[in-house]
Amino acid sequence: MDFLSILSAEQSAAVHQIVEKQEPLLDEIIQIRTDVSLELRKALNNDTPDKNKVFTLIKRYGELDGELSYKCAICFSKISESLSQEQRSKLVSLRGLDEIPEGAYLFSDPIALPDLKTSIQFFH
């Protein structure tokens, strides 16, 4: 809400429109995930999942994911081009990139720092 409150009515409307445009893509992604899951669960009953069906579904999933990313990139690029300097400053402040958290995180949860001696083989 803080992000949207910084935008003009037109800019905010563009964000809402992108959400509406994404909805049918997300619905199809949900269906694909369900279909893949059902196909792979055949293995639990000693049946063989249809590899071609799974690969076809996953290919389509990737296409949809790419389309979602494209729509967001285009929308936010247009919004960025239309920002005033004041809006840009407020958004940079809202983003809070000057706040660097200490330690390590798994998603947004703090975790113990990994022992790099045990993972150094991944960096050779």
Secondary structure as the mmCIF struct_conf table of DSSP 4:
data_model
#
loop_
_struct_conf.conf_type_id
_struct_conf.id
_struct_conf.beg_label_comp_id
_struct_conf.beg_label_asym_id
_struct_conf.beg_label_seq_id
_struct_conf.end_label_comp_id
_struct_conf.end_label_asym_id
_struct_conf.end_label_seq_id
HELX_RH_AL_P HELX_RH_AL_P1 ASP A 2 ILE A 6
BEND BEND1 LEU A 7 LEU A 7
HELX_RH_AL_P HELX_RH_AL_P2 ALA A 9 LEU A 40
HELX_RH_3T_P HELX_RH_3T_P1 ARG A 41 ASN A 45
TURN_TY1_P TURN_TY1_P1 ASN A 46 ASN A 46
HELX_RH_AL_P HELX_RH_AL_P3 LYS A 51 SER A 82
HELX_RH_AL_P HELX_RH_AL_P4 GLN A 85 ARG A 95
TURN_TY1_P TURN_TY1_P2 GLY A 96 ASP A 98
BEND BEND2 GLY A 103 GLY A 103
STRN STRN1 ALA A 104 LEU A 106
TURN_TY1_P TURN_TY1_P3 PHE A 107 SER A 108
STRN STRN2 ASP A 109 ILE A 111
HELX_LH_PP_P HELX_LH_PP_P1 ALA A 112 PRO A 114
HELX_RH_AL_P HELX_RH_AL_P5 LEU A 116 SER A 119
HELX_RH_3T_P HELX_RH_3T_P2 ILE A 120 PHE A 123
#
